[in-house]
Amino acid sequence: MSDPGPSGRFGRFGGRYVPETLITACEELEEAFRDAWDDPAFRAALSQTLELYAGRPTPVTPALRLSADLGVTLLLKREDLTHTGSHKINNVLGQALLARRMGKTRLLAETGAGQHGVATATAGALLGLGVTVFMGERDMERQQLNVFRMRLLGAEVVGVSGGSRTLKDACSEALRHWVAAADDAHYCIGSVMGPHPYPWMVREFQRVVGEEARGQCASLLPRAVPDVVVACVGGGSNAAGTFAGFVDTPARLVGVEPAGGAAVAGGEPGVLHGFHSYVLQDEDGQIQEAHSISAGLDYPGVGPEHAHLADTGRATYVSVTDDEAVAAVARLARTEGILPALESAHALAWVLKAAGTPDLPAGSTVLVTLSGRGDKDADQLARLI
């Protein structure tokens, strides 16, 4: 999990598949990011903003009661405790500071569950940048709280009515808008997807999650490194950031996809939204709709670096059902007093299912990244539980 180089390739995946009008914008962004990431002043400004504004470092919390129930030692990396309530703020603050450094005056974003949109609206308010967020109308219906938060923060929220009216269609609309607005607007992609340099850049901005967790686990665990590291995967930014901190250790890496959108298990190599990866598609190469109770995982592809980690066997990708994710929300809430986002609950659901089996033997130590808090899902959960 290092620099993919100018080609933006992770093995056979990644690359840059965009209209000619966006090639220059992507090349300028790559040059600007490389320059900023090598600049100690930029890195220091980002670290200070993450600490004083976003609330880093986030703790690793031992889940004592649930550990006793499961027969494993369960640790939770608490990204739900960041300002705005999810890991998304890490990447957005990095991109927003970079956009300002590049002289951009506006941020464009797509969002599914709304957490990336809220984080982008927050960063825009903090730095004085205009914000336009594209969101599928179906996701707007099930995430009304986050739509309100974005608008209260000053962002324009544009409903997308085409296709499945979910994250895939919001991404498509944001890319189309960027074609005409690249001179003054920066497209702030929320996950490790899109054309190069986005998958690499977003992973680097999220690397703070894994690096913090590795140091924290070293002080909590006798063997310093957990046996298994688990995170949910849609596009896969929280998982990429977490895995980056442990990829050079003996820890087993497990990414958990939604059963209705398991691109690694059920997809084929293809191109979507400017990158080459595993994508859900039919025999004619037409993109199939993903389904997940979680708006943030409702995406028919996966970040190209995850596809590479799966191909090389360094990470394992599994899936859980909607019902299992909902049950995991209730289980964590009632044993630990923590309400996780439906996205994060997918990772926890796999642990609940695997504990005591050969996949997660009794006595194992496991770290789960809680990528976000569940307030945004309360209305949806009230109808389900």
HELIX and SHEET records of a PDB file:
HELIX    1   1 GLU A   20  TRP A   37  1                                  18    
HELIX    2   2 PRO A   40  THR A   49  1                                  10    
HELIX    3   3 LEU A   50  ALA A   54  3                                   5    
HELIX    4   4 LEU A   64  LEU A   70  1                                   7    
HELIX    5   5 GLU A   79  LEU A   81  5                                   3    
HELIX    6   6 LYS A   88  ARG A  101  1                                  14    
HELIX    7   7 GLN A  115  LEU A  127  1                                  13    
HELIX    8   8 GLU A  137  ARG A  142  1                                   6    
HELIX    9   9 GLN A  144  LEU A  152  1                                   9    
HELIX   10  10 LEU A  167  ALA A  181  1                                  15    
HELIX   11  11 TYR A  198  LEU A  220  1                                  23    
HELIX   12  12 SER A  237  ALA A  244  1                                   8    
HELIX   13  13 ALA A  259  GLY A  261  5                                   3    
HELIX   14  14 ALA A  263  GLY A  266  1                                   4    
HELIX   15  15 ALA A  295  LEU A  297  5                                   3    
HELIX   16  16 PRO A  304  THR A  312  1                                   9    
HELIX   17  17 ASP A  322  GLU A  336  1                                  15    
HELIX   18  18 LEU A  342  ALA A  354  1                                  13    
HELIX   19  19 ASP A  375  ASP A  377  5                                   3    
HELIX   20  20 ALA A  378  LEU A  384  1                                   7    
SHEET    1   A 2 ARG A   9  PHE A  10  0                                        
SHEET    2   A 2 PHE A  13  GLY A  14 -1                                        
SHEET    1   B 6 VAL A  60  PRO A  62  0                                        
SHEET    2   B 6 THR A  73  ARG A  78 -1                                        
SHEET    3   B 6 THR A 365  LEU A 370  1                                        
SHEET    4   B 6 VAL A 228  CYS A 232  1                                        
SHEET    5   B 6 ARG A 252  PRO A 258  1                                        
SHEET    6   B 6 ALA A 315  VAL A 320  1                                        
SHEET    1   C 4 GLU A 156  VAL A 160  0                                        
SHEET    2   C 4 GLY A 130  GLY A 136  1                                        
SHEET    3   C 4 ARG A 106  THR A 111  1                                        
SHEET    4   C 4 ALA A 185  TYR A 187  1                                        
SHEET    1   D 2 GLU A 268  LEU A 272  0                                        
SHEET    2   D 2 PHE A 275  VAL A 279 -1                                        
END                                                                             
